[in-house]
Amino acid sequence: MGLFDIFKKKKTELQENELEKFLRQATSNFSAQKEFYQKLLENQLFIVTSKNSISEIGRKTEKENTTVQCFTFESGQIPIFTSVNRIFEKGIMEKNVPYLSLKGQDLFEVLNGATFVLNPFSDFVKELIPQEIENLLNGTIYNRIDKQEFENKKIQEFNEIFEQAGKKQEGLVILDGYRRKELNKFEKLKLEESIQDFQKCLDIVPEHWQSMVLMSKAFQRLERHHEALEQLELAFKLELENHIIPMEASLEAMHLKDIDKAIFYSEESLKRKPNDYALLGNHAMNLLVARKDNEAKETIDKAIKLQPNDSINKNIESIIKDVIAEKRQRPTFEDAVK
């Protein structure tokens, strides 16, 4: 969670001082966050006190060895305010409640370990938790802001590159299958550029399996099947539920004439989506190429039972029956990937 994820914005309101200005800006501006925390320490803040704490109503300045009883919400939060007007905003507090003014740093040191809520009756509210206050007082909060800013820039850069890479693949690859249309020189160049972009994404987020899958599709269309399978195998180890990854890996293994891997991955795709008739058909064809005819027959029978009218599986069923009856030759790797 970011430092300002708990910041609540309701609507626009007039600001009374620089602290309030930076409070508003801090949700989207890291420089404003630093300014906000600096002003929070330097500015006078106001707290509501118990009537027994001080003898007069109105502004008081806390002196050394003074004991102050603060007004606390039922949640345990101590409300603090950037100005007197914020105390009485919307008429929630009584007009004659006593309040005390302290420099922010002094307030946080005196009430060490407390949880505060800044301007709780305003349209711009921020909770300040003990760890956040501790980091503010010892100065480490600024390092954390710098780190968050760096991470946000990385995320923004990643998103821009990922979107750019995807656009370069539009109309050239499909996620669930393989398009045999021949590529021209310009289309090949676009796919090469998309590979480079997805690699940049992986340099930023090494375990981003989506980039691996989309990179594999570019490799696949460029007939670079070893590289396609390599990316799919990496993605397969990272993403444990998506059935398309092992299905595509099985297809690439067939291109490489590696029947053991092809069957392994078609089996894995079925583990992830057991009753998918298309996956069953793919697996049945792999089994037939591997000369596991009985298993191929059982598998295609299950697929046909799930979807009796699927034309692709009915064709696979016919091929399997003819091979078993020795009416046709066993399909090759090339036949299986057409």
C-alpha positions as CSV (number, residue, x, y, z in Angstrom):
1,M,0.0,0.0,0.0
2,G,1.3,3.5,-0.9
3,L,1.7,6.2,1.6
4,F,-1.4,8.0,0.3
5,D,-3.6,5.0,-0.6
6,I,-5.6,5.8,2.5
7,F,-6.1,9.4,1.5
8,K,-9.8,10.1,0.8
9,K,-10.9,12.7,-1.7
10,K,-14.6,13.5,-1.8
11,K,-14.9,16.8,-3.7
12,T,-13.2,20.2,-4.3
13,E,-12.9,22.5,-1.3
14,L,-11.1,25.8,-0.7
15,Q,-7.6,25.5,0.8
16,E,-6.5,27.7,3.7
17,N,-2.7,27.2,3.7
18,E,0.2,25.5,2.0
19,L,-0.2,22.4,4.1
20,E,-3.7,21.9,2.7
21,K,-2.5,22.6,-0.8
22,F,0.1,19.9,-0.7
23,L,-2.3,17.5,1.1
24,R,-4.5,17.7,-2.0
25,Q,-1.7,17.3,-4.5
26,A,0.0,14.5,-2.7
27,T,-2.2,11.7,-4.0
28,S,-0.8,12.0,-7.5
29,N,2.5,14.0,-7.1
30,F,5.5,12.6,-5.3
31,S,7.1,16.0,-5.0
32,A,4.0,17.2,-3.3
33,Q,4.2,14.3,-0.9
34,K,7.6,15.4,0.3
35,E,6.4,19.0,0.7
36,F,3.3,17.8,2.6
37,Y,5.3,15.9,5.1
38,Q,7.8,18.8,5.5
39,K,5.0,21.2,6.1
40,L,3.3,18.8,8.5
41,L,6.3,19.0,10.7
42,E,6.8,22.7,10.4
43,N,3.3,24.1,10.6
44,Q,1.1,24.6,13.6
45,L,-1.5,21.9,14.0
46,F,-4.6,22.0,16.1
47,I,-6.0,19.3,18.5
48,V,-9.2,19.3,20.4
49,T,-8.7,18.9,24.1
50,S,-10.6,17.9,27.2
51,K,-12.3,20.8,29.0
52,N,-10.4,19.7,32.1
53,S,-7.0,20.0,30.3
54,I,-6.9,23.8,30.1
55,S,-8.6,26.6,31.9
56,E,-9.7,28.8,28.9
57,I,-11.5,28.2,25.7
58,G,-9.6,28.9,22.5
59,R,-6.0,28.9,21.3
60,K,-3.3,27.6,23.7
61,T,0.3,26.8,23.1
62,E,1.7,23.7,24.8
63,K,4.5,24.3,27.2
64,E,7.1,22.0,28.6
65,N,5.9,19.4,31.2
66,T,2.2,20.3,30.3
67,T,-0.2,17.3,30.3
68,V,-2.9,17.5,27.7
69,Q,-5.9,15.2,27.4
70,C,-6.8,14.9,23.7
71,F,-10.2,14.3,22.2
72,T,-10.2,10.8,20.7
73,F,-12.6,9.1,18.3
74,E,-14.1,5.8,19.3
75,S,-11.8,4.2,16.8
76,G,-8.8,5.4,18.8
77,Q,-7.7,8.0,16.2
78,I,-6.8,11.4,17.4
79,P,-8.2,14.2,15.1
80,I,-5.8,16.9,14.2
81,F,-6.5,20.0,12.1
82,T,-4.6,22.3,9.7
83,S,-6.5,25.3,10.9
84,V,-9.1,26.4,13.5
85,N,-11.8,26.5,10.8
86,R,-11.3,22.8,10.0
87,I,-12.2,21.9,13.6
88,F,-15.6,23.4,13.3
89,E,-16.2,22.5,9.7
90,K,-19.8,21.3,8.8
91,G,-20.8,22.0,12.4
92,I,-19.9,18.5,13.7
93,M,-17.9,19.9,16.7
94,E,-19.4,22.2,19.2
95,K,-18.4,25.8,18.8
96,N,-17.0,26.2,22.3
97,V,-14.7,23.1,22.4
98,P,-11.2,23.8,23.7
99,Y,-8.3,23.4,21.3
100,L,-4.6,23.5,21.4
101,S,-2.0,24.6,18.8
102,L,1.3,22.8,18.5
103,K,4.0,22.7,15.9
104,G,3.6,19.4,14.0
105,Q,6.9,17.9,15.1
106,D,6.2,18.7,18.7
107,L,2.8,17.2,18.6
108,F,4.0,13.9,17.1
109,E,6.8,13.6,19.6
110,V,4.5,14.3,22.5
111,L,1.9,11.9,21.3
112,N,4.3,9.2,20.1
113,G,2.7,6.0,19.0
114,A,-0.8,7.5,18.4
115,T,-2.8,7.2,15.2
116,F,-4.0,10.5,13.9
117,V,-6.6,11.6,11.3
118,L,-5.9,14.9,9.6
119,N,-9.0,17.2,8.9
120,P,-11.5,14.4,9.6
121,F,-14.5,16.6,8.8
122,S,-13.2,18.0,5.5
123,D,-13.4,16.7,2.0
124,F,-9.7,15.9,2.0
125,V,-8.8,13.5,4.8
126,K,-5.6,11.6,5.6
127,E,-4.9,9.0,8.3
128,L,-1.4,9.1,9.9
129,I,-0.4,5.7,11.4
130,P,2.4,5.3,14.0
131,Q,4.9,3.8,11.7
132,E,4.3,6.6,9.2
133,I,4.9,9.2,11.9
134,E,8.0,7.4,13.1
135,N,9.4,7.3,9.5
136,L,8.6,11.0,9.2
137,L,10.4,12.0,12.4
138,N,13.5,10.0,11.6
139,G,13.5,11.1,8.0
140,T,13.3,7.7,6.3
141,I,9.8,8.5,4.9
142,Y,11.5,10.5,2.1
143,N,13.5,7.5,1.0
144,R,10.3,5.5,0.9
145,I,8.7,8.2,-1.3
146,D,11.7,8.2,-3.6
147,K,11.4,4.4,-3.9
148,Q,7.7,4.6,-4.6
149,E,8.3,7.2,-7.3
150,F,10.9,5.0,-8.9
151,E,8.6,2.0,-8.8
152,N,5.8,4.0,-10.3
153,K,8.0,5.2,-13.1
154,K,9.0,1.6,-13.8
155,I,5.3,0.5,-13.9
156,Q,4.4,3.4,-16.2
157,E,7.3,2.5,-18.5
158,F,6.4,-1.2,-18.5
159,N,2.7,-0.5,-19.3
160,E,3.7,1.8,-22.2
161,I,6.1,-0.8,-23.7
162,F,3.7,-3.7,-23.2
163,E,0.9,-1.8,-25.0
164,Q,3.3,-0.8,-27.8
165,A,4.4,-4.4,-28.2
166,G,0.8,-5.7,-28.4
167,K,-0.1,-3.2,-31.0
168,K,2.7,-4.4,-33.2
169,Q,1.2,-7.9,-33.2
170,E,-2.3,-6.8,-34.1
171,G,-3.6,-8.9,-37.0
172,L,-0.4,-11.0,-37.1
173,V,-0.9,-13.5,-34.3
174,I,-3.8,-15.1,-32.6
175,L,-3.6,-16.4,-29.0
176,D,-5.6,-19.6,-29.3
177,G,-4.2,-21.2,-32.5
178,Y,-1.7,-20.7,-35.3
179,R,-2.2,-18.7,-38.4
180,R,-0.4,-20.1,-41.5
181,K,-0.7,-16.9,-43.7
182,E,2.7,-16.0,-45.1
183,L,4.3,-12.9,-43.7
184,N,5.7,-10.1,-45.7
185,K,8.9,-8.3,-44.9
186,F,7.2,-5.4,-43.1
187,E,5.1,-7.8,-41.0
188,K,8.2,-9.8,-40.0
189,L,9.9,-6.6,-38.9
190,K,6.9,-5.6,-36.7
191,L,7.0,-9.0,-35.0
192,E,10.7,-8.7,-34.4
193,E,10.2,-5.3,-32.8
194,S,7.4,-6.8,-30.7
195,I,9.9,-9.4,-29.4
196,Q,12.3,-6.7,-28.5
197,D,9.6,-4.8,-26.7
198,F,8.4,-7.8,-24.7
199,Q,12.0,-8.5,-23.7
200,K,12.2,-5.0,-22.4
201,C,9.1,-5.8,-20.3
202,L,10.8,-8.8,-18.9
203,D,13.9,-6.8,-18.1
204,I,11.6,-4.7,-15.9
205,V,9.4,-7.5,-14.6
206,P,11.3,-10.8,-15.1
207,E,8.3,-13.0,-14.1
208,H,5.7,-11.4,-16.3
209,W,4.4,-14.6,-18.0
210,Q,2.0,-12.7,-20.3
211,S,5.0,-11.1,-22.0
212,M,6.6,-14.6,-22.4
213,V,3.4,-15.9,-24.0
214,L,3.0,-13.0,-26.4
215,M,6.7,-13.2,-27.3
216,S,6.3,-16.9,-28.0
217,K,3.5,-16.1,-30.5
218,A,5.8,-13.8,-32.4
219,F,8.5,-16.5,-32.5
220,Q,5.9,-19.0,-33.6
221,R,4.7,-16.9,-36.5
222,L,8.4,-16.3,-37.5
223,E,8.9,-20.1,-37.5
224,R,11.4,-19.8,-34.7
225,H,9.9,-22.7,-32.8
226,H,12.8,-23.5,-30.4
227,E,12.5,-19.9,-29.0
228,A,8.8,-20.1,-28.9
229,L,8.8,-23.3,-26.9
230,E,11.5,-21.8,-24.5
231,Q,9.3,-18.8,-23.7
232,L,6.2,-21.0,-23.2
233,E,8.0,-23.4,-20.9
234,L,9.1,-20.4,-18.7
235,A,5.5,-19.1,-18.6
236,F,4.2,-22.6,-17.8
237,K,6.3,-22.7,-14.6
238,L,5.1,-19.3,-13.5
239,E,1.4,-19.5,-14.4
240,L,-0.2,-22.6,-13.0
241,E,-3.8,-22.3,-14.2
242,N,-3.9,-21.0,-17.7
243,H,-4.6,-23.9,-20.1
244,I,-3.5,-22.1,-23.3
245,I,0.1,-22.0,-22.2
246,P,0.6,-25.9,-22.2
247,M,-1.6,-26.2,-25.3
248,E,0.7,-23.8,-27.2
249,A,3.8,-25.5,-25.8
250,S,2.4,-28.9,-27.1
251,L,1.9,-27.4,-30.5
252,E,5.5,-26.0,-30.6
253,A,6.8,-29.4,-29.4
254,M,5.1,-31.0,-32.4
255,H,6.7,-28.5,-34.7
256,L,10.0,-29.6,-33.3
257,K,9.1,-33.3,-33.6
258,D,9.5,-33.8,-29.8
259,I,6.6,-36.2,-29.2
260,D,7.3,-36.7,-25.5
261,K,7.1,-33.0,-24.8
262,A,4.1,-32.7,-27.0
263,I,2.2,-35.3,-25.0
264,F,3.4,-34.0,-21.7
265,Y,2.1,-30.5,-22.4
266,S,-1.2,-31.7,-24.0
267,E,-1.8,-33.7,-20.9
268,E,-1.0,-30.7,-18.7
269,S,-3.4,-28.5,-20.6
270,L,-6.1,-31.1,-19.8
271,K,-5.2,-31.1,-16.2
272,R,-5.9,-27.4,-16.2
273,K,-9.2,-27.7,-18.2
274,P,-10.2,-31.4,-18.1
275,N,-13.5,-31.3,-20.1
276,D,-12.4,-29.1,-23.0
277,Y,-13.3,-30.9,-26.1
278,A,-10.7,-29.0,-28.2
279,L,-7.9,-29.9,-25.9
280,L,-9.0,-33.5,-25.9
281,G,-8.9,-33.5,-29.7
282,N,-5.4,-32.1,-29.7
283,H,-4.2,-34.6,-27.2
284,A,-5.8,-37.5,-29.1
285,M,-3.9,-36.5,-32.3
286,N,-0.6,-36.3,-30.3
287,L,-1.3,-39.8,-29.0
288,L,-2.0,-41.1,-32.5
289,V,1.3,-39.7,-33.8
290,A,3.0,-41.4,-30.8
291,R,1.4,-44.7,-31.8
292,K,-0.7,-44.9,-28.6
293,D,-3.8,-45.8,-30.6
294,N,-6.0,-47.1,-27.8
295,E,-5.4,-44.0,-25.7
296,A,-6.1,-41.8,-28.7
297,K,-9.4,-43.6,-29.3
298,E,-10.5,-43.3,-25.7
299,T,-9.6,-39.6,-25.7
300,I,-11.4,-38.7,-28.9
301,D,-14.4,-40.7,-27.8
302,K,-14.6,-38.5,-24.7
303,A,-14.3,-35.3,-26.8
304,I,-17.1,-36.4,-29.2
305,K,-19.3,-37.2,-26.2
306,L,-18.7,-33.7,-24.9
307,Q,-19.4,-32.0,-28.3
308,P,-20.9,-34.4,-30.8
309,N,-21.1,-31.9,-33.7
310,D,-17.5,-30.5,-33.6
311,S,-16.2,-30.9,-37.2
312,I,-12.5,-30.9,-36.2
313,N,-12.9,-33.7,-33.6
314,K,-15.1,-35.7,-36.0
315,N,-12.3,-35.6,-38.5
316,I,-9.8,-36.6,-35.9
317,E,-12.1,-39.5,-34.9
318,S,-12.3,-40.6,-38.5
319,I,-8.5,-40.5,-38.9
320,I,-8.0,-42.5,-35.7
321,K,-10.5,-45.2,-36.8
322,D,-8.9,-45.5,-40.2
323,V,-5.4,-45.8,-38.8
324,I,-6.4,-48.5,-36.3
325,A,-8.2,-50.3,-39.2
326,E,-5.1,-49.9,-41.4
327,K,-7.1,-48.0,-44.0
328,R,-4.7,-45.0,-44.0
329,Q,-1.2,-44.1,-43.0
330,R,-0.5,-42.8,-39.6
331,P,-0.3,-38.9,-39.6
332,T,3.1,-37.3,-39.4
333,F,4.2,-34.4,-37.2
334,E,3.6,-32.1,-40.2
335,D,0.0,-33.4,-40.6
336,A,-0.6,-32.8,-36.9
337,V,0.2,-29.1,-37.0
338,K,-1.6,-28.2,-40.2
